[in-house]
Amino acid sequence: WTVERAASPRRTATGPDGTTAEVTDHVLVVRRTAA
């Protein structure tokens, strides 16, 4: 496996009542290499 991307981008999310919070998304993209 080869790691193509490993990141923890942050974004601001807004709830139904208008409250905001900072959210961290964890992103992992891997590619399987030929055996």
Secondary structure, DSSP 4 states (H G I P E B T S, - for coil): -EEEEEE--EEEEE-TTS-EEEEE--EEEEEPPP-
